């Protein structure tokens, strides 16, 4: 789904200009931003739209090779100079991401 999120971001004409961005996730911490240079940093996953499209393809290619319990990192193939990496972790079908959130686990609904 992350690759689809990136593609939807790139397809939105409002995101063409430098510094345009969108926040994602249950807490809105994940930020994808249009920027001249591709990379991962403490602020956002960023790059020109063409590079964000390429990142979507890299994510799909990595996910296709993973099995449940496996992890993969994307940094060198997207932006070798980035201070951060995108870590992909494959989970079993039916996995509830909220179950891995220490702020949610054990909280009665």
Protein Blocks (a to p, Z undefined) as FASTA:
>chain_A
ZZmmmmmmmmpmklmpghiacdedjkomaccdddfbgcddfkbccddfklmmmmmmmmmm
mmmmpcehiacddfklmommbcbdcddddddehiafklmmmklgopaZZ
